[in-house]
Each structure stands twice: as C-alpha cells, then as structure tokens.
Amino acid sequence: MTKSINVNGVKFGGRNPLALIAGPCVIESREKCLAIADKLVKLSKKQGIPLVFKASYDKANRTSINSYRGPGISKGLDILAEIKAKYNVPVLTDVHSVEEVHIAAKVVDIIQLPA
C-alpha cells in the first residue's frame, strides 16, 4: 500500500490526484499576492485540482545584491496568513536559517529548504 500525507486538506502521494503548488516566486506586495491567490484558487476549483499556495518572503539567493528580495519574514508571513485564512488553502514558503523555521511554522503548512 502506498502511503499518502494530508497537508491541511490537500493529499499527496498514494492514489491521490496531482496537487498544484503555485504562486509568485517572491511576495512583491500584499495586493499582487492576493490577486494571484484569487486567480489560482478559482483555476484550481474550476479544474478540480487541489492547490497549495507558494510564495517567498525573502529570496536570499539572488544573483545580484541589488535585486529585490521580498518584504521580509514578518510582513511576508502576515500576507501568507491572510491568504491561508481568506482562501482556506495550505501555504508554503522557504526559509534560509534554522531560526526562521520556528517562526514560519506558526503560519505555513509546508516549509521548503532552498536548493
């Protein structure tokens, strides 16, 4: 029997359907992030595909030191929490240090470690 896991209502593995993990690479603004979430939620419902919303509050691995990295952990997690509550979807973000794990885990359902 193939095992599966349930992440806030979205099931992965086993005989479960493919789930969509999607969102902006980095949170540019609250408004833009909510607009993207709204479109993804509508699309996933229309297509019958489970959705996990993904966005980063800090893209520390940019090629240029002058590139925009995101709103930071506090503001970024507030935005992700709003999306999670408003659309009732699990959220995913990446962390860049051990200290961030405990902070992010209070809000997000899945924590990604960057490559």
Secondary structure, 3 states (H helix, E strand, C coil): CCCEEEECCEEEECCCCCCEEECCCECCCHHHHHHHHHHHHHHHHHHCCCEEEECECCCCCCCCCCCCCCCCHHHHHHHHHHHHHHHCCCEEEECCCHHHHHHHCCCCCEEECCC
